[in-house]
Structure formats: C-alpha cells, structure tokens
Amino acid sequence: MRRALRCAMVVSMALGLALAASACVRQVPQAAGAPSPATVAIEVKSGEWHLGELDVKLAGMLKGDLLKAGIGVPVVEGSPADLTLKVMITDTTMTTAVAYEWQLVENASGKVIHAGNTTSLLGDTAEAMDQTILEDLVGVDTLAFASDKGAVMPGKRGEGPVDEPADSAPGAPPASGTDGSASWAVVIGIESYRNDLAKATGAEADARAFAIWAHGTLGVPENHIKVLLGERATRADMSGALEEWLPRNAVQPGGRVYVFFSGHGAPDIETGDAYLVPWEADPAYLKSGGFAVSGLQRSLSGLEGQEVFVFLDACFSGSGARSVLASGTRPLVPVKAVAAAPRVFTLTAAGAGEATGTHATSGHGLFTFHLLAGMGGAADSDGDRSVSFGELARYVATQVETEARQDNRDQKPTLAVPKGADVNAVKLVTGLAR
C-alpha cells in the first residue's frame, strides 16, 4: 500500500513538473581528452516492472551518447568488448527510476574499474539517468583498457584529434539520414584459426568496426545485424546466417542486405575458384569445409526484392596476409576473379592474383580502413552529402592501390556488379552530417 501511494505521489509530482522539464535541453558531457577507442558493451537491467520500457530506452541512449561523449565505442550486442557498462535499476515508479547503480567492468579480468549509484526523490527519466551516468564516467580513463590504443577516434567532422584528420579513420561512424530500417547485415571476422593458420591480423577489429558503422551510418537496426567472430564463425555458423537467417528475415521489398567478411580467403588449387575460410576449415579440403564465394553470391541473388552489397577483406591468391593454401601446394590454374551476380554488388580487397595488406597506423585491413572512411564521407566526390556505390568503389580502389604501391606491392580492390547496374545511381549513404 505504501509503495502504491509513493508511486502515485511521484507520478503526480512528475506530471506537474513535466512542462518545466520539457524546456530543458539535455547536454551530452564531453571527455576532457581525445575520444577513447575502448569498445564498450552495455547491459541495463531492472528489478521492477515499469511502463515505457525504461531499461530498453536507457540502453539505446547510452549506446549513442557514450560515443558522443568520447568515453568509448559501443558494440553491437553479442560482440566482444574491452569493457562492459552494467546498469541496474533497483527501484522504480511506473515511468521513472528512483534508485539505480552502475559499474564499468574490465572484461578481460572481470575487475570493476568504476562504480556509482544515485537516488532521486521524484524519479529520473531515461534522459536524466543517461545524463547522470555519463557525467560520472567522463573522468574515467577508458583508454587504458582499450585493446587497440592506436585506433583513431575522430570527433566531429573536420575536428579530429591532433595529427589525425577526422575523415581518415573508421573509429567513429558519422550520423547520416540513411533509412536502414529495412536493411539486414551479416558481419564476419576471423583472426585466429583452429588449424594453426597464420593470423589474419586485425580481421575481428575490422568486423566490429563494420558492425558499428552499419548501425551508425547505414542505419541498420541493431537487431538486424548478426556478428560472427572467431570460433563463432564456423562453416555451420556462416551457412546458418547467410543461407537461413537472411532469407527468413530480408523479405521486405526494397530492402538492403550487407555482408562483410574479414579473414582468410583461399583458392581451389585445381579450379582457381575463390573460397572464404571459416574458423575450423582446412585449406586442403576447401570443397567440404570452405565457403565458396560463388555459392555465397548465388544464395544472396535469391533474396527477392533486395539490393545486396558484399565487402570482402580477404584475398584468394594463396599468398599475403589474408590468403592461405594447403601446406606445400600452389594453385594449378590461375585464380579466378570474383564474378558478377544478379542483385549483388561485390567489392573485394584485391585482384585475383594479389595479396592484401594492413593499414600502417590503425591495425585494420587496408581495404576496411578506406571502406569505412569512404562511407563516412571521404568518398563524397561531388559534395552532395551522399556516397554512391560508384564513388565508394573508386575511392577505396584509389586509396588502397596508392598505399600498397608505397609498400612496394600491388593491391587494387575489384568490383563486380549486376549486369546493367548504374553504380553511381545507387546511393549507399545519404544525408551525411557536416
């Protein structure tokens, strides 16, 4: 009874203050130094019932505002992260939080590196909770816990950190007006393999970054993004995501599908066909354990009413940082280039006989680094605040080819598009913020 009376009183008082509160503009606090590249997972739980999905709303606000505040880079649910921000709402009214607490946990050790709590007589809305938590966290040195301390984290466009132009890095996705509500994405990154293959350095960081950008810049809803990393990217995992999950969900006419893969590729030594290498695959048995690029394209071509965009940061030459062969073998025929397929636009990191490389300062794949920078506006050659697929492909090819040549090697991304498609008319990103 006392609980009910308290709720009624708080709701009444909150309603009486609603007009005054509506005049207040919420300010996102800013970290004192450069933005931190530490990746952050977010968990918000509530021990009591409430209206309006207070916990869900708060989680969504924190994901956007952690990045704006420079505290860290939020990850898509289920992806690995350096830190986890855990928020527990311990006492609520019907629509607000009376008491709540938060912890910032280092995932590698499980150690709580920062904690806080507060109570509110009138109850805090999700907006007020977001503000309180961010203000408490801006002083925490999350950079010390970043697995990739060299990652570039630009601020506003044109206002990047010292010595780094804002358009040069894929760390922070710029906002855009792109409507991705009918879009879906499968994002795969494999760095270390089960069968003692050479590491595909930076591949999982590539995948995490692309997932963040798919949500932040391409507008893909978080629950429309499936991320497969490391040992969770087996042949069965990839097949389930690409051949079952996508066809079941990507059905709205006019929708878009994005598929991103970063890791090893391999050629069939007899046919020259290109294969993606799942986590557990043996390059000696690609036909049974690998994932044929031609098969991937056939499957994606069957997605009726969808535009499909495939980005492969892998190479298929059998040499280089992201290509492998069975021990002691060389291809018996020339490696085949990735072919065109209906409804599928494919951009691959290198030509058929070339090797991929890593970006010098970010640790990302050279292709991924420039792919994300291009999507973020660097590829906008006509200044219309949008990026077409043609603009993106030209920008990535030019940047990658130039930097690879400086390393005394050849790497030129290749493009395969549906017959008759106008790549310049296909706008990947629109309404980029300035």
C-alpha positions in Angstrom: 0.0 0.0 0.0 2.8 2.4 1.0 4.6 1.5 -2.2 1.5 2.3 -4.3 0.9 5.6 -2.5 4.5 6.6 -3.1 4.2 5.7 -6.8 1.0 7.8 -7.1 2.6 10.8 -5.4 5.7 10.6 -7.5 3.8 10.3 -10.8 1.6 13.2 -9.8 4.6 15.4 -8.9 6.4 14.3 -12.1 3.4 15.3 -14.2 3.2 18.6 -12.5 6.9 19.3 -13.4 6.6 17.9 -17.0 6.2 21.3 -18.7 9.1 22.8 -16.9 11.3 19.8 -17.6 10.5 19.9 -21.3 12.1 23.3 -21.6 15.5 21.8 -20.5 17.8 20.7 -23.3 19.9 17.6 -22.4 23.6 18.2 -22.8 25.9 15.3 -23.5 29.1 15.8 -21.4 32.4 15.6 -23.2 35.6 13.8 -22.1 38.4 16.2 -21.4 40.9 14.5 -23.7 40.7 12.8 -27.1 37.9 10.3 -27.6 38.7 6.8 -26.3 38.7 3.8 -28.7 37.9 1.3 -25.9 35.0 -0.8 -27.0 32.0 -1.0 -24.6 29.2 -3.4 -24.2 26.1 -2.2 -22.5 23.8 -4.1 -20.1 20.8 -2.4 -18.5 18.5 -4.4 -16.1 15.6 -3.6 -14.0 14.4 -5.5 -10.9 10.9 -4.0 -11.0 8.1 -3.5 -13.6 7.6 -0.2 -15.2 5.9 1.4 -18.2 7.5 2.6 -21.3 10.4 0.1 -21.3 12.7 2.4 -19.3 15.6 0.0 -19.4 15.4 -0.5 -23.1 15.3 3.2 -23.7 18.2 3.9 -21.4 20.3 1.2 -23.1 19.7 2.8 -26.5 20.5 6.3 -25.3 23.8 5.1 -23.7 24.9 3.4 -26.9 24.6 6.6 -28.8 25.9 9.0 -26.1 29.0 7.0 -25.0 30.5 7.7 -28.4 29.4 11.3 -28.4 30.9 11.9 -25.0 34.2 10.3 -26.1 34.0 7.6 -23.3 34.2 4.6 -25.7 32.8 2.9 -28.7 29.6 0.9 -28.1 29.5 -2.5 -29.7 26.6 -4.4 -31.2 25.0 -6.9 -28.8 26.9 -10.1 -28.6 30.2 -8.7 -29.9 33.4 -8.8 -27.8 34.3 -5.6 -26.0 37.1 -4.2 -23.8 34.6 -3.0 -21.1 31.0 -3.6 -20.1 28.8 -0.9 -18.6 26.3 -2.6 -16.3 23.4 -0.6 -15.1 20.9 -1.9 -12.6 17.6 -0.1 -11.9 16.8 -1.1 -8.3 13.7 1.0 -7.5 11.1 2.4 -9.9 7.9 4.3 -10.2 5.7 3.4 -13.1 7.7 5.5 -15.5 10.9 6.6 -13.8 13.8 5.3 -11.7 14.0 6.2 -8.0 17.3 4.3 -7.4 19.9 2.9 -9.8 23.5 1.9 -9.8 26.2 1.3 -12.5 29.6 -0.4 -12.9 32.2 -0.3 -15.5 33.8 -3.7 -15.7 37.1 -4.8 -17.5 36.0 -7.9 -19.4 39.5 -9.5 -19.6 39.8 -9.6 -15.8 36.3 -9.1 -14.5 37.5 -6.2 -12.4 35.2 -3.3 -11.6 37.2 -0.2 -12.5 34.5 2.3 -11.6 31.1 2.3 -9.9 28.4 4.7 -9.0 24.9 5.0 -7.7 22.2 7.6 -7.1 18.6 8.0 -5.8 16.0 10.5 -6.9 13.0 11.6 -4.8 10.9 12.4 -7.9 12.4 9.6 -10.0 14.7 10.0 -13.0 13.6 9.6 -16.6 15.8 7.7 -19.1 17.2 11.0 -20.3 18.1 12.1 -16.7 19.7 8.7 -16.0 21.8 8.9 -19.2 23.0 12.3 -18.2 23.9 11.3 -14.6 25.8 8.2 -15.7 27.7 10.0 -18.5 28.7 12.8 -16.2 30.1 10.3 -13.8 32.0 8.4 -16.5 33.7 11.2 -18.4 36.6 11.3 -16.0 37.3 7.6 -16.2 40.5 6.7 -18.2 38.9 4.1 -20.5 41.8 4.4 -23.0 43.9 2.5 -20.5 41.7 -0.6 -21.1 41.4 -0.3 -24.9 42.7 -3.4 -26.7 43.6 -1.2 -29.7 45.0 2.0 -28.2 46.2 3.2 -31.6 42.8 3.3 -33.2 41.9 6.7 -34.4 38.7 8.2 -32.9 37.7 11.3 -34.8 35.3 13.8 -33.1 33.0 16.0 -35.2 33.7 16.1 -39.0 36.6 18.4 -39.5 37.5 18.4 -35.8 39.5 15.2 -35.3 42.2 14.7 -32.7 45.6 16.2 -33.0 47.6 15.0 -36.1 44.6 12.9 -37.4 42.1 14.3 -40.0 38.6 13.4 -39.0 37.8 11.8 -42.3 40.8 9.4 -42.2 39.6 6.9 -39.7 36.8 4.3 -39.3 36.6 4.6 -35.5 33.5 6.8 -35.1 30.6 6.5 -37.6 29.2 9.8 -38.7 25.5 10.3 -38.4 23.5 10.2 -41.7 20.0 10.4 -42.9 20.2 6.9 -44.5 17.0 4.9 -43.9 18.2 1.4 -43.0 15.0 0.2 -41.3 14.5 -2.5 -43.9 18.2 -3.4 -44.0 20.0 -6.5 -42.7 23.6 -7.3 -42.2 25.8 -10.4 -41.6 29.3 -9.4 -40.4 32.1 -12.0 -40.1 35.6 -11.6 -38.8 38.2 -14.3 -38.1 41.7 -13.5 -36.9 43.0 -16.8 -35.3 42.1 -20.1 -36.9 41.8 -23.6 -35.4 44.2 -25.3 -37.7 47.3 -23.2 -36.9 46.9 -21.0 -39.9 48.7 -17.6 -40.0 46.7 -14.9 -38.2 44.6 -12.6 -40.3 45.7 -9.6 -38.2 43.0 -7.1 -37.5 40.2 -9.1 -39.0 38.0 -9.2 -35.9 38.6 -5.5 -35.3 37.5 -4.9 -38.9 34.3 -6.8 -38.4 33.5 -5.0 -35.1 34.1 -1.6 -36.8 31.9 -2.5 -39.8 29.1 -3.6 -37.5 29.2 -0.3 -35.6 29.2 1.6 -38.9 26.4 -0.5 -40.3 24.3 0.7 -37.4 25.6 4.2 -37.0 25.9 5.3 -40.6 24.0 2.8 -42.8 21.1 2.9 -40.3 20.7 -0.9 -39.9 18.8 -1.7 -36.7 20.9 -3.5 -34.1 18.6 -6.5 -34.1 19.1 -6.7 -37.8 22.8 -7.3 -37.5 24.3 -10.7 -36.9 28.0 -10.7 -36.0 30.2 -13.8 -36.2 33.7 -13.6 -34.7 36.5 -16.1 -34.3 35.4 -19.6 -33.3 31.7 -18.5 -33.6 32.3 -18.2 -37.4 32.4 -21.9 -38.3 31.2 -23.2 -41.7 27.8 -24.0 -40.0 27.6 -20.6 -38.4 28.2 -18.9 -41.7 25.8 -21.1 -43.5 23.1 -20.6 -40.9 23.4 -16.8 -41.0 23.8 -16.4 -44.8 21.5 -19.2 -46.1 18.8 -19.4 -43.4 18.7 -16.3 -41.2 18.9 -13.8 -44.1 16.3 -15.4 -46.4 13.9 -15.7 -43.5 14.3 -12.0 -42.5 15.3 -9.9 -45.5 11.9 -10.1 -47.2 10.6 -6.5 -47.3 10.5 -5.2 -50.9 13.1 -2.5 -51.5 15.3 -3.7 -48.6 19.0 -3.9 -48.5 21.4 -6.6 -47.3 25.1 -6.1 -46.3 27.6 -8.9 -46.0 31.0 -8.2 -44.7 33.9 -10.7 -44.3 37.3 -10.1 -43.0 39.7 -13.0 -42.7 41.5 -15.6 -44.9 40.5 -16.4 -48.4 41.9 -19.4 -50.4 41.9 -20.6 -54.0 40.9 -24.1 -55.0 44.2 -25.3 -56.4 42.5 -27.3 -59.2 39.8 -24.9 -60.3 41.0 -21.5 -59.2 37.6 -20.8 -57.5 37.7 -18.4 -54.6 36.7 -19.6 -51.1 36.2 -17.9 -47.8 37.9 -19.8 -45.0 35.7 -20.4 -41.9 37.3 -20.7 -38.4 37.7 -24.5 -38.5 38.4 -25.1 -42.2 41.4 -26.9 -43.6 42.7 -25.3 -46.8 43.4 -28.8 -48.1 39.6 -29.6 -48.1 38.0 -26.4 -49.3 35.2 -28.1 -51.2 33.8 -29.5 -48.0 35.0 -27.0 -45.4 35.3 -23.7 -47.2 32.6 -21.3 -48.2 32.7 -20.7 -52.0 32.3 -17.1 -53.0 30.2 -18.2 -56.0 27.9 -20.1 -53.7 27.6 -17.1 -51.4 26.6 -14.9 -54.4 24.1 -17.5 -55.7 22.4 -17.6 -52.2 22.3 -13.8 -52.0 21.0 -13.5 -55.5 17.9 -15.4 -54.4 16.9 -12.7 -52.0 13.9 -11.3 -53.9 13.4 -7.5 -53.8 16.7 -6.8 -52.1 19.8 -4.9 -53.1 22.8 -6.8 -51.8 26.3 -5.4 -51.0 29.2 -7.7 -50.3 32.5 -6.5 -48.9 35.4 -9.0 -48.7 38.6 -8.0 -46.9 40.3 -11.2 -48.0 42.4 -12.3 -50.9 42.4 -15.5 -52.9 45.9 -15.7 -54.4 47.3 -18.1 -51.9 49.8 -15.6 -50.6 49.7 -12.5 -48.4 48.3 -11.5 -45.1 44.8 -12.8 -45.7 45.1 -15.8 -48.0 46.2 -19.4 -47.4 46.9 -22.6 -49.2 47.2 -26.2 -48.1 50.8 -26.8 -46.9 53.3 -27.3 -49.8 50.9 -26.6 -52.6 50.4 -23.9 -55.2 47.4 -23.3 -57.4 47.4 -25.5 -60.5 45.4 -22.9 -62.5 45.1 -19.1 -62.4 42.9 -17.8 -59.5 39.6 -16.7 -60.9 38.3 -13.2 -60.3 35.0 -12.8 -58.3 32.2 -12.8 -60.9 29.1 -10.6 -61.1 25.8 -12.0 -59.8 22.2 -10.7 -60.1 21.2 -8.2 -57.4 24.7 -8.5 -55.8 27.3 -5.7 -55.7 30.6 -7.1 -54.6 33.7 -5.1 -53.6 36.8 -7.3 -52.9 40.0 -6.1 -51.3 42.4 -7.2 -54.0 42.6 -8.6 -57.6 42.7 -12.3 -58.2 46.4 -12.7 -58.1 47.2 -10.0 -55.5 47.7 -10.0 -51.7 46.0 -7.8 -49.1 47.8 -5.6 -46.6 47.2 -3.9 -43.2 46.8 -0.2 -42.7 50.0 1.2 -41.2 48.7 3.0 -38.1 45.2 1.7 -37.3 45.8 -2.1 -37.4 42.7 -2.5 -39.6 42.9 -4.1 -43.0 43.9 -1.5 -45.6 40.7 -2.2 -47.5 38.4 -2.0 -44.4 40.1 1.3 -43.2 39.4 3.1 -46.5 36.0 1.4 -47.0 34.7 2.9 -43.7 36.4 6.2 -44.3 34.8 6.4 -47.7 31.3 5.5 -46.4 31.8 8.3 -43.8 32.1 10.9 -46.5 35.7 10.8 -47.8 34.3 9.2 -51.0 31.8 12.0 -51.5 33.5 13.4 -54.6 30.6 15.8 -55.7 29.9 17.2 -52.2 26.2 16.2 -52.2 26.4 14.7 -48.6 25.8 11.2 -50.0 28.1 8.4 -51.1 27.1 6.2 -54.1 28.4 2.7 -54.6 30.4 4.0 -57.6 32.0 6.8 -55.5 32.9 4.4 -52.8 34.4 1.8 -55.1 36.6 4.4 -56.9 37.7 6.0 -53.6 38.7 2.7 -52.0 40.4 1.4 -55.1 42.5 4.6 -55.5 43.5 4.8 -51.8 44.3 1.2 -51.4 46.3 1.0 -54.7 48.3 4.1 -53.8 49.2 3.0 -50.3 50.0 -0.6 -51.4 52.4 0.8 -54.1 54.2 2.7 -51.4 54.8 -0.6 -49.7 56.2 -2.0 -53.0 53.3 -4.3 -53.7 50.2 -4.5 -55.8 46.7 -4.4 -54.3 43.7 -3.0 -56.2 40.2 -3.7 -55.0 37.9 -5.2 -57.6 34.3 -4.6 -58.3 31.6 -7.0 -59.6 28.1 -5.6 -60.2 24.9 -6.9 -61.7 24.5 -6.6 -65.4 23.2 -3.1 -66.4 23.6 -1.7 -62.9 24.5 2.0 -62.6 26.8 2.1 -59.6 26.6 5.9 -59.5 22.9 5.9 -59.1 23.0 3.5 -56.1 23.3 5.7 -53.0 24.7 3.8 -50.1 24.7 6.7 -47.7 22.6 9.8 -47.8 22.3 12.9 -45.6 25.8 12.8 -44.1 26.3 15.3 -41.3 28.8 18.1 -41.9 
